[in-house]
Amino acid sequence: MSLASREALASARESLDALADNTSVDAAKLADELAAVTALLDREVSLRRVLTDPAQPGEAKAELAKRLLGGQVGGECADLLAGMVRLRWSRSRDLVDATEELASSADLVAAERQGVLDDVEDELFRFGRIVASDSALRSALTDKVADRAAKAGLVRRLLDGRANPVTERLVARLVTAPRGRSLEAGLNALSKLAAERRDRTVAVVTSAVPLDDRQKQRLGDALAKLYGRRVHLNMDVDPEVIGGIEVRIGDEVINGTIADRLSEAERRMAG
């Protein structure tokens, strides 16, 4: 996103946070309504262009949005979108992306209120690992010609009773409406949103054997001190690292594995 759209998105996030502070707002319902609006804007190119036309007065666009959504979504959702179209967006597509993000964030608000946000973060990570290790499953979930209802049903069968309903909704929405993203990219974006709900950084930690609670606490404390904020650890076990740990935060990798040291030694000997 360019500067104008980033500023608009930041304002939209603040509006959602204000709604989240009001416990009378049904966050799960708001998420479903925002997802429906995302689908509408994604499908109706001419509509989103009108709603982001910089030549049109913001108030006129807000009134149009309210007329279109009147009776179809709740007042909170309509007001939220009306506020968004008053803002300046560099591309009409950015409005769709922002609305989709707010839908996911509203579901994460619901998880936070239930005290299960940490569980949702972990479940999203574990689901991503399962998909990465099962090519047949990934193909079924990303098949472009497969029926959307069939893919949603597959997600239900995979996660029902094994994951929080919020996780199931987020994954099902991603699988049935990927909007050009890979499944991996979509899951990573959801994990990042979940972490940001608690102002934390996500670290993917790979070790040869599972770390115990004391080791995870020490690692989390060290990373929090290094980055100046809380760090949520997504744990992964890979015997091929031989020993030590690899910590990946975004594009940064802190590698302390024996395998990495052996590879470095081999490179030096070969050089």
N, C-alpha and C positions, 0 to 999 in steps of 0.2 A: 504494500500500500504506500502511496505517496503521503506527503506530510498532511495534506488536507484530510484525507481519509483516516489517517492514524489519529488525528485530533478528534475527528467525528466519532471514531470507535471508542476512544478514551472517554468521551462525554457519554456515549451510550452505556458503557460499562458502569459509569457513576450512577446513571439513572436506574440501572438494574440493581445495583447495590442498595440504592435508596429503597427500592421495592422490597429487597430481601430483608431489610431491617424491620419491615412491617410483617409481623408473624401472621396477620390475618390474610395475607396474600398466599394463595395456593401455588407454591413454586412448581410442583409437578404439572399442574394444569397449565400454568403459564408457559412451561417448557414445551408442552404439546402444541399450544397455540402458536408459539413462535416458530416451531418446526413447520407447522402448516403454512404460515406466512412465508417462510423460506421457500417452500415448495412452490407456492404461488408466484413469488418474485422470480424464482429460477426459471419457471415455465413461461411467464409472460414478460418477454423482453421489452416490449413497448411500454408496459406499465412501469417497470423499474426505471426506464429511461425518463419517463415523465416525472416520476417521483424524485429523481436526482438531477433534473434539469436546472442548472444554475441560473438560467434566464427567468425562471418562474419564482414568484414570491414564496418564501418558506411557509407562510401561513396558508396560502392557497393549496400547497402540496399537502400540508397537514390535514386540512379539511377534506381533501380528496381521499386521503388514506382512511380517515375516520368513516367517510361515507361508504367506501368499499368494504370495510371490515365490520361495519355496524351490524350487530346481531349475530355475527359469525364468531367473534372472539370476545373475551371479557374486556371490561373497561381498562384494566391495567395494561393488557397487551396492546390495545388500540392506542392508548396514550403514549406508550413506549415507542411504538412505530411512528406516531405523529411527531414526537420529539426528534426521532432519528431523521425523518425526511426534511425537517427544518434545517438540518445541518448541511454542510457542503461536503460532497463526496466527489473524489477525483474521477472515479469510474462507477457506472451503475452496478457493476458486478460487486464492487466493494460493499454496497449496501446489503446484498444477499449474503456475502460472507459474514458480515457483522451480525446480521439477524440469526444466522445459523449458530454463530459462536454464543450469542446470548441465550439461545435455546439450550445448548449444552450447559452453559453456566447456571441456568435456572434449575436444571436437573441436579447439578452439583450442590446448589443451595439446599435443595430438598434433602440430599444426602447429609449435608452438614447439620441441618436441623435435627435429623434422626440420629446423629452421632456416628454415622457410618462412612464418613468421607474417606478415612484412611483405608477402610475395606474396599471401597470403590476404586481407589488408586491402585491398590495391590491387585485387584481382580482384573483391571484393564491391562496391567503389566503382564500378569500371568496368561491372560487370553492371547495377548500378542505373542508370547513365547510359544504357546500351543500352536497357533496358526503358522508361525515361522518354521516349526518342526514337522508340520503335516501338510505336504504339498497338495494332497487330494482335498483336504478341508479348505485350504486357501482357494483352490480353484473353484470349489462349490460356492464359496462365499463371495467371490469376485466375478463370477460368470456374468458377462454383460447381457446375455440373452435369457438368463434364468428369470423366472417369475419372481417379482418382489415379495409376494406373499410367501412363496416357497422358501426364499432366503430368510425371511423373518421367522418362519416356522422352524428352520434349522437352528437359528440362534436361540430360540426358545427351548428347543430340545437339548441344546448344549449347555445352557446356563440355568434353566429352571431348577430351583432347589439347590443350585451350586453357587449362585452369585446373587448379590443384592438386586432387587428389581430396577434400581437406578442404573446399574451396570448393564443389565439386559436391555433397557430402553436405549441407552447411549450406543451400544454396539449394534443393535437392530437398526437404529436410525442411520448409522454410518454405513452399514452393509447394504441397506436398501436405497440409500441416496448418497453415494460416494462423491458425487459432483466433481469427477475428474481426478480425485486423489487416490493414491494407493491405500490399501487397507492399513499398511504399516504406518504411513504418514498420518492417517486419520487417528489411529490409536495413540500415536505419539503426541498429537495435538491435544487429544482429550486428557492424557496424563499430565501434560503441561498445565492445562486449565485447572485440573484438580489440585495440582501443587500450588498454583497461584491463589487458589481460594484461601489458603492458609499462609500465603506469602512465603512459600518454601521453594527451594530448588530440588529437583529430582536428580538423584545419582543412581546410575545402574552399576551395581557392584557384582563383579564376576569373580568367583573363588573356586578353588579345586574341591573344597568340602564346605558344607554349610557352616556359617559363623554362629557362635552362640550369642546369647543376649548381651553378655558383657562386651564381647568383641564388637558387636554392632553398635552398642552405646558409645564405646570409645571412638570408633570410626566416625559415627555421626557427630560427636562433639568436636573431633579434629577438623572435619569438613566445615562445620558451622563456624568454627573459629577462622578457618582459612577464607571462607566466602562471606563472612559477616552476616549470615542469615541461617535459619534452620534448613536442614537438608533432609529430605525424605529418601530413604534407601530402598531401592527395588533390588532384591537379592536374586542372583542367578548362579547356578552351580554348573561348572564346566570342567570335568577332569582333565581336559587337555591343557589347561593352564599350568598343570603340574603342582604349583605351589604359589603362595602369595595371593595378591588380589589385583584386579583391574577395576578402576573407578572411572566411569564415563559420565561427564556432566555436559550436556549439549554436545558441542564439537570438541571439547577438551577431554583428553584421556590421561589419567594418572596411572601408569603401568608399573606395578611392582611384582610381576609374576616371574617365576623361574624360567618358564618357557621363553618369555621375552628376553631375559638376560642371556639365555643360551643362544637365541637367534642373533642377538647383538654380538656375542662372542664369535659366532660362526662368520658373521659379516666381516668382523675385524681380521679374522684369520685368512679369509678369502681375499681381503683387500691387501 
